[in-house]
């Protein structure tokens, strides 16, 4: 298929591969085809919370439109786009799969108790790193993919938990913005995250520091100030998030997934995954399916 614009891809009849309808909320599994690299301004009619189930499109980033002084920030695996807010987005080309929640304006305002978002909250929407939300979204993806008679009730419960955690995350946005001041400039943070997001063996701290033109010590201090954790801890967390998505949506053997994630082999992958989650990759896959 010839690559499409995101707008054209959104209207494909087979984009949504599964869904669960709730009052004011639609839970959807989406399989986007190959899309074109492009820069665009998007105004969503409905609020969207989405989690990528495939590799991130490296280099994709966004910002609130209308003010060139606002820096672009990297699109993370989990993001939220409120309705009615112009978002300027740079999308790298590629195909990807997502689980997303679509909220009517009344539903999201009622659930979050927030009529509008501050600048700090909007900036925090592009890259949400909250494991509890990610896990609940992955459970939703599994439920949509393998629905049962009680799936709507379970989905409603999961969405309620997701919205409580999202409300807490947005409520703490001001504190996180203050903490990140004096850390890595946005362009250097995006450069580091692009290396962290690439498939295969993760970059070393020295490689990240060199790419940013900083000493190892200065890079580590600035990165921790911006991200709240050390580069090593961030890389480990990012690999586990990616592993969870693969285990949920990808049917390939565990050893193959371990290689894609950059682990030396299945034993190393299993040990790291168990340490982070308390379960083996195989047990996690069984629960999510």
N, C-alpha and C positions, 0 to 999 in steps of 0.2 A: 504494500500500500504506500502511496506517495505521502510523505509527511504532511501533517495538517497543522493549522493554527490551533491554539488552545480553544478559541471560540468555536471553530468548526468541530473540533473533537467533542466538545460539550454537547453537541446536538446529534451525535451518532446514536442510532436506535439501539445498538448493542453495547453502549458504553457501560451501562449499569448491568452487572452480571447477577446481582441478587439484592434484595431489599427487605426491610421490615418497617412497616408504617406504624407510627405512634402518634398520639394527639399533638399536632403542631410540630412534629419531628419526623424526619425520614432518615433511616439508617441505610446506607448504600455501599455495596462493594463496586468499585469502578476499575475497569481495565482500559487505560488510555493507550491508544496506538502511538506510533512514532509521531512526535510533535516537532514543529519547527522552532529553532531558536528565535526568540523575539522579545521586544520590549513593548509593554502595553500598560494602559491604565484600566483597571477593572473596578467596577462598582457592583458589589453583590446585592441582589434583591433579597436574599436570605442569608443569615449568618451561617458560616461553614466552619466546622471543626474537622480536620482531616489528618490522617496518619498514613505515611507512605509504607507500603508493604513490599517495596522493591528498592533497589539502590537509588540513593538520592541523585538527582540531576545535578552534577557537579557545576558549581558556578552560579546556580540560580539564587536570586536575591530579590529583596523588595523593600519598599518604604512607603509611608503615607505620601500621597501625591500632593503637589501644590507648593512645596517648600524645598528648594534645591539645597538648603543648608542642612536638611535632615539626611544623614548618611544612609546608604543602603545597608541592610543586614542580611545575613545568610538565611535561606529557607532551611529550616530543620525538618526532621522527619514528621514532627507534630506541629501544626499551626492552626491558628484561628483567624478568620476574616469576618469582622462584623458587617452587618448589612448597612448599605448607604454610605460607606466610607471609601473615597477614591484611593486605591492602592496601585502604585506604580511597580510593575513586576518585570524583572529580567529572567526569562526562562531559557535554560539550556535545552538543546534538543535531546530527544530520546523517548522511549516508551516507559510507562510506569503504572503501578497498581496502587490503589488507595482504599481505605475504609473511611467514609465520611459521614458526618451528621449534618443535615440541613434543618435549620430552625426557622420557623416563621418569626418575624420581628416581635410579635406579642409573646411568643413562647420563650424566646431567649431573654427578653426583658423580665418576664415573670420568674423564670428559673434562676437567673443570675442576680436579680435585684439591682441591675445597673442599666440605666437608660442610655448613657453615653460613656465613652472611655476617654481617659486623659491621654496626653501625648506619651507619657511613660508606659501606660497600659497598651497603647496601640503598638509601640515599638517592641513590646514584649510578646506580641502575638505571632511574630514570624518564626520564632524558634523556641518552642515550649519544651523544656526538658523536665518533665514530671513523670517518673516511672509508673506511678499509680494510674495516671491517665492513659499512658501507653499500654499498660497491661489490660486495662478495661476495654480499650479500643480493640486490642487484639482479640480479646474474648468475644467482643461483638462481631468481629470479622469471622471468627469461627462459627458463631451462632447463625449468621446470615448464610454462610456457605453450607451449613448442615442444619437447616431449620427443623424444629419439632413443634408439637402442639402448644408447648409452653414457651416458645421462643419470644413472643411479644412481651410476656410478663418478665422474663429474664432480661430482655433488652431494655425495658423500662427501668428496671432496677439498676442496671449498669449505667444507663444514661444519667440517672439521678446522682450516682456516685461521681461520675465524670464531671458533672456540672458543679458539684460542691468543691471538688479539687480545683477546677478551673476558676471558680470564684475566689478561692484562697490564693491561687497563683496571681491573678490579676490584682487582688487587693494588696499583694506584697511587691508590686511592680516598682513603686516609688523607692522602696528600700533597696531593691536590687540595682536600680539606676544610680542611686547615690554611691553604692558600693563599687560600681564599675568605673566611676570617674577616676582618671589617672592611670587606668589600665592600658591595654593595647588599643590603639586607634582602630576604628571600625574596618578600614581597608586592610590592616595587618591581621586583624582577627579573622576576616573573611579568607585571607590568604592561608592562614594556618588551618582553618576549618576545611578548606578545599582539599588540603593534603590529608587531613584526618578522614575525610569522607571517601577518599578514593578506595577502590576495591584492592584486596590483597594485603600484603604485610603493612602494618601501620608505620607511620614515620617515627623516627627517633626524635627526642627533644632537641638534639643538636641540629637535625635537619629542619625542624620547625623554626628554631632560632635563626638559622642561616637564611631561610626563606624570608624571614622578617627583617633581616639585617641587624639583628641584635645579639648581644652575648647570651650565652646559655642562662646565666644567673638573672640578667635583666629580663629576658623573655619569660622565664618561669615566674618571676615576681609579678610582671604585668599580666600574664595569662591568668594567674590565680586571682588577681584583683578583679579581672573582668568576668571570669567564668565561675569563681567561687570555689574551684577545686584546682589541683595541680594538673599540668598537661597530661601526665601519666594516668591519673585517675579519670580525666575526661576521655582519653582515648579508650580506656578500658570500658567505661560506661557506654560510649558510642558503639563499640563492638558488640556489647551485650544487647543493646537496643536493636541493632541490625540483625543479630542472631535470632532474637525473638520473632521479628517480622518474617525472616526466612523460614523458621520452624513452623510458623503459622500458615504461610501461604505457599511454600515451596516443597514439592514432594521428592526432591533429589535425596540421595543417601547422605547421612550425616557426615561421612568422611569428605564428600565433595563440598558440602557447605563449610566445613572446617577450613578447607584449602581456600575457598573464596574469601573467607573472613581473615585469612592471613595467619592462621595457627599452624604450628609445625605438623600437627596431625590430630586425629580424633581424640586421643587421650588428653592432649593439651587443651583442646576445645572443651571437652567434657569437664575437666578440672576447673577451668576458669568459669564456665557456665554454672556449675554446681556451687562454686564459692559465691557467685553473685546472686543466685536465685534460690539456692537450697534444693534444686532439682537437677537431674541430668538432662541433657538436650532431648533424649528420647522420651523421658517422662513428661517434659514440658510439651513436646509435640503431641503426645497422646491426650493430655488434658485439653489442649486447645482444639483438638479435633474430636 
